[in-house]
Amino acid sequence: MPEPTAQSMMSAPTPGLAGAGPESAPDREARFAIALERIAPTRDERLFLVLSIFIGIMSGLLVVAFRIAIEWVRLLALGSAPHAGQLRLIFVPAIAGLVVAALVIWFFPAARGSGVNQTKAALYVYDGYISIRTVIGKFITAALAIGAGHSLGPEDPSLQIGAGVASITARKLNMSRRRLRMFAPIGAAAGLAAAFNAPISAILFVIEEVIGSWSAAVLGSLVLAAISSVVVVRSFLGTEPMFRIPVVEVKDTRELMAYAVLGVIGGLLAPLFSASLGFLRPRLRALPRWSLYAQPAVAGLMVGAIGYFGFPQVMGVGYDVIDQALHGQFIWEILVALTLLKLLATTISFSSGTPGGMFAPTLFIGAMLGGAVGAFEKHFFPGLTGTVGTYALVGMGVLFAGFLRAPLTSVFMVLEISGSYDIILPVILANTLAFLISRSLQPVGIFEIFTHQDGLDLPSMEEQREESSLHIEDAIQPVDVPVVRGGDLLQSVADVMAQTKAHACLVRLPDGSWYALSAEDLTAATATLTPDAPVQRALKSDRAPQLFPDMPLDTALHHFPRWPVLPIQNRASRAVLEGVLTLNDVLARYRGGH
């Protein structure tokens, strides 16, 4: 059967109604114009999309400058090839810690932290407000700390910088508070995409961890901003991927068991990482205020000591070390040591209040862990066909899913980085195991831990994702009120109402719409109209709303002050009722009744 065309749908008469003739041409054109007006973007919506591109471009430019600043600081402070035994590995991070602490305490108090929770707080507490000072402070302090060797990453600060660009733009244009709140996550996606060079992963992370939900309009703006920022970054820094991905091979499905082992180990390590941060961070914050000046310096001294005594790889971002692990350039014992030492260094750096992010350290630890498991298994089980680089790649997603609790982002991140779908089964298996095990051992995610430590009450996106939303079909009841036609006589309708003792009746009108007539309105109409008048003369001009079983249940609530009962219609035919809904039905369902 051929599909109906738009023209045939416009000209088709309304089905299933007695007395309903075909629509006239002017009526069809008017209805079609109204439909187009509803779906066509308004001027504000078009401006919103254009501003999303502008925010993406500005965020991309700032992130390019941010990455260059980190690299300059690193080259000036640590040299082009830092190695164990250099005294500056100890002193440079400590001095940088003192400078960063002074800047944060005196000038940029809002620059502390990674940037993710600060962006969420701006969105839910401060109506999307992020000051220019915060953007400048995050840029300067994070660039100094990361470039000088503190074990932190640039992605989370880039997210906050992008959100700040969006907030500043919206305020300059005198946007409403609602628009201001919507712009912050758009800028966050742009900043994260630019830092990560992975627009899809950035969009998913913002949806998963910052806003928790999405609509078509917001998704479109997120995509435009993220892609615009990535285009800017690639035009300045080149189109080369962040890592040189080795050939991905998964030839034997039995090897999935080895990846499952990696998922289990990652699921056990992630809670350890969370617990170490959750333990040390509040205890350092509880120390006397004067110690805030010394904490980043001491953290830098300790991280530098790790580098001085043999493992400079743990200092700074560590992208080059990840690249080496992806190409199997470490033995498994070194990979295990780097995993544990990076975890320790990151815990110390972040807990001290030094501005910087958790993304890069998480990827680093995951890559080292995956490489260690892969190298160990290859050494003792040489029959496995997977490369050590493939295990390192999967390990990046494993810890991302287990520690940051963004399972969807973790899968797409690995796919986006690798560009190969051959790895999808190991990634999904290992990431799912890591997520489930980590959550069972540590029910509260790391961002929620930081939220509670900071005394805030921000929504838990992990809990929101698992909440089952109620729909109208969950509360709908069989039609238990009289159903009459608009042409029925007023007296006959009154008789039916009296016999059934119903509080309302549903009136089906010739054009397919419905009206809910209460017993009080019917009594008033019988006093003013003749008994042989059609009941539709007693109706007001408005009509009952069109509601369908699959719609969210809360969409019905605001209709009850006007309508005593709501008809729930069939999407294939408005004249067919699936059931009815009353306020008591909705409240009973929300209370857990049936």
Residue, then its C-alpha position, 0 to 999 in steps of 0.5 A: m500500500p502506498e504511503p499517504t502524501a501530504q496532499s492526500m492527508m490535507s484533503a482527507p475527511t475526518p474518519g469515523l464521525a457521523g455528520a462530519g463532511p469533507e473539509s473545505a479548501p479554505d479550512r484545509e489551508a488554514r489548518f495546514a498554515i497553523a501546523l506549519e507555524r507550529i513547527a517552523p522555527t521562530r526568530d528567537e529560535r533562529l537567533f539561538l542557533v546562530l549564537s550556538i555557532f558563535i559560541g562554538i567559534m569563540s570557545g574553540l579559539l579560547v581552548v586553542a589559546f588554553r592548550i598553547a598556554i599549557e604547552w608553553v608553560r610546560l616547555l619553559a618550566l620542565g623542558s622539552a624532555p623531562h626525565a628522572g633526576q632533574l631537580r626542577l621536576i621537584f621545585v617547579p610544580a611546588i613554586a607553581g603551586l604557590v603562585v596558583a594558590a595565591l591567585v585563587i585565594w586573592f583574585f579567582p576563588a571560583a577557579r578551584g575545582s575541575g569545572v564540571n561541578q562548577t558548571k552544574a552549580a552555575l546552571y542549577v543555582y545561579d541561573g547559568y551565571i559564570s563571570i568573566r573573572t572566573v573564565i580568566g582565572k580558570f584559564i590562567t591558574a589551570a594553564l600554570a598548574i597543568g603546564a608545571g606538572h600537576s597531575l591534572g587535565p585541560e578538558d574539564p577547565s575547557l568545559q567551564i571556559g566554554a560555559g563561561v563564554a556562553s554565559i557572557t554572550a547571553r548576558k550581553l544580549n540581555m537574554s532571559r534567565r531561561r535562555l541563560r540557563m540553556f546557553a551554559p551547557i551549549g558552551a560547555a559542550a563546545g569547550l569540551a569538544a574543542a579540548f577533546n577533539a571529539p564532538i560526539s563524546a562531548i555532547l553525550f557527556v554534557i547530556e549525561e552529566v550536566i543537563g541530564s536530559w535533552s530536547a530536539a532544540v537543545l540537541g541541535s544547538l549542542v551539535l552546532a556549538a561542538i562541531s564549530s569549536v572542533v572545526v576551529v581547533r583543527s584549523f589551528l592545531g591540525t586534523e591529526p587525532m589526539f592519539r595515534i591509534p594502532v590497528v584494532e583487531v578482535k579476531d577471536t570471540r573467546e578473547l572477549m573473556a580477556y576484555a571482561v577481566l579488564g572490565v572487572i579490574g577497572g570496576l574494582l579500581a574505579p571505587l578505589f580512585s573515588a574513595s581516595l579523593g573522597f577521603l583526602r579532599p574534605r580533610l585538606r579543606a578542613l585544615p586552617r585557612w593559611s594552609l590553603y596557600a601551602q597545599p598546592a605547593v606541597a602537592g606539586l612537591m610530592v608529584g614532582a618527587i614521583g617524577y624525580f625518583g623515576f616516573p616523570q610520566v605521571m606529571g602533567v596531562g600525559y597524552d604522549v605517555i598514553d600514545q606510547a602505551l597504545h603502541g605497546q612501548f611499556i612492559w606490564e610491570i611499568l604499566v602497573a606502576l604508572t597506573l597506581l602512581k598516576l592515581l596517587a598523583t592525581t588524588i594529591s593534586f586535585s584534593s589540594g584545590t589546584p585548578g584542573g580536570m579529571f578527564a585526562p588523568t582518568l584516560f591515563i590511568g585507564a590506558m595504563l591499566g588496560g595496557a597492563v592487563g593486555a601485556f600480562e595476558k599476552h605474556f602468560f596467554p600468548g594465544l590471545t590475538g589482541t594487541v596491547g594497544t587495543y587493551a589500552l584503548v578499551g581500558m580508557g573507556v573502562l575507567f571512564a565508565g567506572f569512575l566518571r559514571a558516564p557509560l554512554t559517553s565512554v563507549f562513543m569516546v572509544l569509538e570516536i577516538s579509534g574510528s573502528y567499529d570492530i572494537i565495539l563488542p569489547v568496549i560495551l562488555a568491559n565498560t558495562l562490567a566496570f560501570l556495574i561493579s563500580r556502582s555496586l561498590q560505590p553507589v555515589g558517583i564522584f561528581e555527587i561526592f564533590t557536590h555533597q562535600d561542597g555543601l550543594d544540592l545539585p541533581s544526580m544525573e545518574e539517578q535521573r537517568e534511572e528514574s522511570s517517567l510516568h506516562i498517561e497510559d500508566a494512569i488511564q481508566p476505562v471510559d466510565v462517563p456518558v459519551v454523547r454527540g454534539g447534535d444530541l438533544l439537551q434533554s436526552v443528555a440530561d436524562v442520561m446524566a441523571q440515570t448514570k449519576a455521572h459528574a460529567c459527560l464527554v461530547r463528541l463534536p462533528d469536527g472530531s474534537w471533544y468536550a468535557l461537560s460537567a453536571e453543573d454546566l449542564t444544569a445551567a444550560t438546561a435553565t437557559l436553553t430549550p430542551d430540544a436544543p442540541v447539546q453543542r449549543a451549551l458548550k463554550s468555544d474551547r475544546a478538550p486538549q488532545l492527549f494520547p496514552d504515550m504522553p508524559l503524565d505530568t502534561a495532563l495536570h495543568h488541564f484539570p482546573r478547566w476540565p473535570v475529565l480528560p478524554i484520551q484519544n487514539r493517535a490513528s483516529r481522534a474519534v476513538l477513545e483509549g480511556v479517560l483521566t481524572l485528577n484523582d487517577v493522576l494523583a493515585r498513580y503518583r502516590g503509587g496506586h494502581 
